[in-house]
Amino acid sequence: MFYREAGDFKTSYPADAATFPIAFDRWRYFLVIGFAFLVVPFIINDYWEKAILLPFLIYALAAIGLNILTGYCGQVSLGTGGFMACGAFACYKLMTAFPDLNIFFIILLSGGITACVGLLFGLPSLRIKGFYLAVATLAAQFFLVWLFNKVPWFYNYSATGQITAPERTIFGVAVTGPESPAWATYLFCLVFVFVFAWVARNLTRGRNGREWMAIRDMDIAAEIIGVNPLKAKLTAFAVSSFYVGLAGALFFSVYLGAAEVGEAFNIDKSFLVLFMIIIGGLGSIFGSFVGAAFMVLLPVLLKNTLVGSLGWPSDLAQHLQLLIVGLLIVGFLIVEPHGLAQLWRLAKEKLRLWPFPH
C-alpha cells in the first residue's frame, strides 16, 4: 500500500536513472544512513563494536571489492586473504615509517599499494580465465602469505613475527590502539565504507561498470564491439584490490590491533569473503552488505542461542555453522544465483504491484 511510484514524476534522464528513483527508497536510505551516523555512536558498546559492527563494515568493504572483480567483471579470485594481508602489512610499514602521517591517508595509501600488487597478479587474466584463473589467484594467496612470513623486513624484524598497530588519532581521538573508544573506531570505519560504497555504486553504473559487465557476459563479443579487455580486466583487478587492501588495513589497524599473517589472513579469509558475495548476490553492491551481515551475524546467533542458551558444545555449533553455509551456497547457486539481493528485488517488485503481484 505504501510502496508506490504514484506521484514520483521524472522530468529528466538523470532523475529516471537515479539509484533510488522511488521516494520511499530514498527516504529509507537516508533514515538508515542517519541512524548509522547519528544514533549508533551513542548506543554502541565494546561487544557490539568488536563482535558485530566492525567485522560487518570491514568485511562489507572487502566483499564490495571482490564483487567488483567476480560479480561485475566475471574474474574468479581466491586470493582475497592475501590481498587483505598486503593492505595490512602496507599499513603497518607506513605507520612505523611515517609516524606523523595521518591514519586516514595511511589507509588510502595501503589500498593504493595493494592495487599495484593486484595489477601484477591480474596479468594472467589476459590469457586464462575460469578455473585456471582461480588457481592463479589461489597461488597469489599462498605466495603473499609466504612472503610476509619469510621476509623479516615486513614485520620490522620482530622476534615473534607479529605486527602491532601503533596508536593514531583523528582530531585528538584515538582510532587505533587499545585505548581507542568504540564509537571512534566505528565511525572511522563507517566513513570509509560509506564513501567507497558510494564510489563503487557509481563506478559500476558508469562506463567502467558497463565494460566490466560486457567482459563478464561474453568477452569475445565485448572485444568485437570495442571494449578493450586489457583495460577492463586490469582496472577491475586494480579497483578490487584497492578495496580489499582498504579492508585489510582497517582489519589490522582498527579491528585487530595486532596480527600474524598466517592466522589472520589465511585461505579461510578468501573463502569467507567469497561466500559473502555468493549468498548476498553476485553483481550487487547491496548484496555485498547483505552477505557480510549474514556471515557475521550467523556465528554470533548460533553461539548465543545454541551455546549460551541451550548449552551445546562450541565445536558442534561451529560445525553446524559450516553445514548451514554450505547448504545455503549450494541452494543459492541452484535456485537463485543472484543471492539474497535478488530475493529483495523480487519482494520490492511484488510490493509495487500489490494487490496484483505476478
SULZINOR-V713362 format. One record per residue. RES is the residue in one letter. SS is DSSP state (H for helix, E for strand, C for the rest). Layout:
BEGIN
res->(RES,RES)
ss->(SS,SS)
END
This chain:
BEGIN
res->(M,F,Y,R,E,A,G,D,F,K,T,S,Y,P,A,D,A,A,T,F,P,I,A,F,D,R,W,R,Y,F,L,V,I,G,F,A,F,L,V,V,P,F,I,I,N,D,Y,W,E,K,A,I,L,L,P,F,L,I,Y,A,L,A,A,I,G,L,N,I,L,T,G,Y,C,G,Q,V,S,L,G,T,G,G,F,M,A,C,G,A,F,A,C,Y,K,L,M,T,A,F,P,D,L,N,I,F,F,I,I,L,L,S,G,G,I,T,A,C,V,G,L,L,F,G,L,P,S,L,R,I,K,G,F,Y,L,A,V,A,T,L,A,A,Q,F,F,L,V,W,L,F,N,K,V,P,W,F,Y,N,Y,S,A,T,G,Q,I,T,A,P,E,R,T,I,F,G,V,A,V,T,G,P,E,S,P,A,W,A,T,Y,L,F,C,L,V,F,V,F,V,F,A,W,V,A,R,N,L,T,R,G,R,N,G,R,E,W,M,A,I,R,D,M,D,I,A,A,E,I,I,G,V,N,P,L,K,A,K,L,T,A,F,A,V,S,S,F,Y,V,G,L,A,G,A,L,F,F,S,V,Y,L,G,A,A,E,V,G,E,A,F,N,I,D,K,S,F,L,V,L,F,M,I,I,I,G,G,L,G,S,I,F,G,S,F,V,G,A,A,F,M,V,L,L,P,V,L,L,K,N,T,L,V,G,S,L,G,W,P,S,D,L,A,Q,H,L,Q,L,L,I,V,G,L,L,I,V,G,F,L,I,V,E,P,H,G,L,A,Q,L,W,R,L,A,K,E,K,L,R,L,W,P,F,P,H)
ss->(C,C,C,C,C,C,C,C,C,C,C,C,H,H,H,H,C,C,C,C,C,C,H,H,H,H,H,H,H,H,H,H,H,H,H,H,H,H,C,H,H,H,H,C,C,H,H,H,H,H,H,H,H,H,H,H,H,H,H,H,H,H,H,H,H,H,H,H,H,H,H,H,C,C,C,C,C,C,C,H,H,H,H,H,H,H,H,H,H,H,H,H,H,H,H,H,H,C,C,C,C,C,H,H,H,H,H,H,H,H,H,H,H,H,H,H,H,H,H,H,H,H,H,H,H,H,C,C,C,C,H,H,H,H,H,H,H,H,H,H,H,H,H,H,H,H,H,H,H,H,C,H,H,H,H,C,C,C,C,C,C,C,E,E,C,C,C,C,E,E,C,C,E,E,C,C,C,C,C,C,C,H,H,H,H,H,H,H,H,H,H,H,H,H,H,H,H,H,H,H,H,H,H,H,H,C,H,H,H,H,H,H,H,H,H,H,H,C,H,H,H,H,H,H,C,C,C,C,H,H,H,H,H,H,H,H,H,H,H,H,H,H,H,H,H,H,H,H,H,H,H,H,H,H,H,H,C,E,E,C,H,H,H,H,C,C,H,H,H,H,H,H,H,H,H,H,H,H,H,H,C,C,C,C,H,H,H,H,H,H,H,H,H,H,H,H,H,H,H,H,H,H,H,H,H,H,H,H,H,C,C,C,C,H,H,H,H,H,H,H,H,H,H,H,H,H,H,H,H,H,H,H,H,H,H,C,C,C,H,H,H,H,H,H,H,H,H,H,H,H,H,H,H,C,C,C,C,C)
END
